[in-house]
Amino acid sequence: MLDVVIIGSGPAGLSAAVYSKRANLNVLVVEKVYFGTGQIAESHQVDNYLGLPGINGYELGEKFREHALKLGVEFKDGEAEHFEIYEGGWKVHLQSGEILETRTVIYAAGAIHRHLGIAGEQEYAGKGVSYCATCDGAFYRGRRTAVIGGGDTALDDALFLSDICSKVYLVHRRTEFRGSASTVEMLRAKENVEFVLEEKPSSIMGTDMVEKLLLEDGRNLDVDGIFIAVGMVPMTTSVKDVVELDQNGYIVADETGKTSADGFFVAGDVRTKGLRQVVTAVSDGANAAVSAEHYIRQM
């Protein structure tokens, strides 16, 4: 019987593993990608993690993993298909057919950015295409950028970039926005923000880096950076019948990581919260591990 099974080996899962191991708990991390460290590995540069400015995302993820390995955290390749509560704990059913028995679960499977699926998007990821203005916006100070989307994230990204970029195009397929009307008004008052409405991007072009965003009507936008903000998809299919989800599919929980199911905790981008960053994922992992430890002690 394990004390803690952690689903996911991104910053949240690895942080939970470190805190669980330091609490002398018997912990196992189940990772879908062999030696994976989550989305952070795809970041060309992380400039807002305290004490490590400018570090490569892959390198930062490796540091997190090395920390866990030094403490003796064990890893298993596999994908959790469903979870079953029983007297004394949880059964984690893996896709391979293996069943893990554990007193608690920390679910840190994360969320993935929804992609546009247009030509050049994948090719220029990390080379001008970003899914996080808070993470990468500073690299485009004084330069021309485009934000694609019409929700609160897209509007907030455009507002953030308008303070540091020379030009911001806000590209949206409709005339109406799903996001806050007050933010739209603030953006309309910005001289360096141009609304490009009822338009869809068709492709992204450049040489070594992004240079142009092509629209379906044939118009080209000369930009250095493109921020895609068309939503995220939480990885919660396997837990939809286990814990409470919000209307967008995120697991409902506060900073403690406690969910609607006893002994089942959540950490990282997959839970309900306002800011999804590496630093908040690491914090979530620590909180969830401490909550799991307290739960086990009470048992």
N, C-alpha and C positions, 0 to 999 in steps of 0.2 A: 504494500500500500504506500503510495507516494503521498507526500504532504501537499505539494503544489505541482500542477501541470500548467505550464504557460504555453498558450497558443500564439505563435508569432515571435520572430527573432529580430524585430526592428528595435529602435531605441526604447520604446515602452516595454517590450518583452525582455530585453536584455537588462534594463534597469530593474525590473521586477525580479529577475533572476539573481542579480547581485544582492539586492536587499533580502531576498528569501534565503540565499545561501549564508549571508552574514548572520541571519537569525537562526542558523543551524537547522534549517528545514531541508527535507529531502525533496529536491526540485528537479524537474525535467522540462526542457524547452522543446516543443514540437514545432519544426519549421518546414514550410512547404517547399522552400527553395534551399538547396544544399548550400551551407555556409552563407546564407543570406543575411543581410542586415537591414532590410526594408528599403523604402523609397529613398532614404538618405544616400544610398549608394549611387543614385542617378544624378545627384547634385554635383555640378562641376565645381562649385565653390560654396562653402558655408561661411558667411561673414557675420553671423549674429549669434553664434554659440559662445557663451561667456568664457573668456580666457583663451580661445582658440580662433581668433579672427583669420579668415582667409583659408581655412583648412579645406582640403578636398573632401567631398561628402563620402566617398568610398573609404578614404583614410580614417575619417571620424568614426564611421560604422565599424571598421576593423578594430579601432581602439576600444570601442564599447565591447565588442565580442572578446577581445583579448583579456579585458578585465574580468569578464564572466568566466572564461576558461581558466584563468589563474586561480580563481576561487574554487575550481573543481566542478563548475556547472556542467551537467550532461545535456547533450542534444540528441534529438531523434528526427530523422527525415520522415515526413509524413503529412497528411492532410486530415484534419478532423472533419468527419462527416456529420456526426450528431452526438448529442450529450444526453446522458440518462442519469437522473438523480435516484439514489437508493439510500437505504438506511446506512449511515456512516460516511457517505460521500458521493462521489460522482464517477460514472463510467464514461470515458472518452473513447468513442468508436472511430478508429482511423479508417481511411479509405482502403488500406491494405487488408482490413479485416481484424487487425489487432485491437484489443480492448485494454485501455489503461485505467487502473483504479486509483483514485486520488481523493484526498479529503477536500481539496479546494481546486478551483480552476481560476486562472487569470487569463482572460481573453484579450489578446492584443494583436488581432489579425489586421488591423488598420483599415484604411480606405484608399481607393485609387481615384486619381483625377479622371474625369470623363474627357475623352479626347474628341477632336473634331473629325478625325479620319481623313484629312485632306493631304494632298501631295506635299512633301517637304516637312510635315509636322514631326515625324519621327526622326528624319534625317538631321534636323536642326535643333532637336531637343538638347538643351545645354549649350547651344551655339547661337543663342538669340531667342529661342522658344522656351518659355518658362510657364509654370502653372502656379507660381507663388510670387506675387509682387513684394510681399513683406520680406521674403527670403532674398530675392535677386534684384529688386528695384534699384538699389544703390549702385549697381554696376552700370546703370544707364543714366546717371546724372548728367544733365545738360544735353541729352540725346533725344532722338525721336522714337516714340513707342506707340504700340496699339494694344488696346484691351478688347478682348472679344467676350461678349456675354451681356446679360441684361438683369441679373439678379443682384443681391446686396454685395456679394463678393466682388463681382465685376465693377460695380459702382464705387465700392471702397478702394479697390485697386486703382481705378482711374483717378480718384481723388488723391490718394497717396502719391501716385506718380506725377500728378500735376504740379506738386510742390518741388519736384527735383528734376523733371524732364523739360526739355525745351518745347516739346509738342506731344500731345496725347490724343490719339484717335480712339473713340469709343465706338466699336462696331457691334451693332445689334440687328438681329433679323426682323425685329418688329419696330413699331413706333412707340409702343408702350413698354414700360419697364416693370419687371416683377419686384424690383428693389424699392428702397425708400424714396418717396417723392421729394423729401427734403434734401437728400443727397443729390438727386438729379438737379434740383435747383442750384445747389452749390456748384455743381459741375458746369451748368449753363453760364454761371457768372465768371468762370475761368476763361481768360483770353487764350490760353494755350491748349484748351480742350476743344476738339471738333467732334461733333456727333455724326456718325455715319450710320444712318438708320435704314431699315428695310433692305439690308444688304447681308450677303453671306460670303465668307471667305472661300476661295476656291483652291488656292495653293500658296505655298511659301517658297521664296526663291532667294538665292544668294550664291556666293562663292564659298569661302570658308565659313562665313557667318551670315546671319540673316541680313538681307538688304531690301526685300520687297514683300509686301503682302498683296496678293492678287485677289480681287473681288469678282463675284460671278458676273457683274455687269461689265467687266473688262477694265475697270479702274485699277490702277496700281498705287499703293501707298508706300512711299519710301520710309522705311523704319529700320532701326537698329535692333529693336527688341519687340517681341510679341508675347503678350500675357494672356493665356487662355483660361477663362474663368466661367466654364459652362457647367459647373457642378462637380460633385464627388459622389462616388459610389461606395458606401460602407460595406465591408465584407461580413455580412451578417446572415447570409442564407442559412447557415447551419445552426443558428441560435434563435431564429424567428419564433419558434414554438417553445423556447426555453426561458427567455427573459423579455421584459417589456422593451419595445422599440418605439421611437417617436415616429412622426408622420413621414420623415425622410429616411427611416430605416436605421438610425443610429441607436445604440443601446443607451437607455435612460440611466444615468448615474451622475453623482456629483464627484467632488474631488477625492472622496474616500474610495471610489471605485466600486462601491456596493451596488448591486443590481437588485432586481425584484426577486431573484432566486437566492436562497441561503447558500453560502459557500461558493458562489459564482461571482467573480469580480471582473472588472473591465478596466483597460488602460489604453491611452493613446487616441489616435484619430478616430477610432471606431465608436467612441462614446460621445454623448451630447456635451458640447462645450463651444465657447466662442472662438478660441484661438487654437489652431492646429499647427504647431511648430515642433521642432526637435526638442526644444527646452521644455515644452509642456508635456510632451510624450514621456520624457525622462522623469519628470515630476509625477506624472500619472502612475508610472511603473512603480516608483517608490511608495506612493500612497496605497496602491492596490496590494503590494506585498505586505505592508504593515497591517492593513486591514485583514488580509488572509492569515497573517500570523496571530493576530488577536482572536480571530474566529477559531483557529485551531486550538489555541491555549484554552479557550472557553469550553471547547468540546471535551 
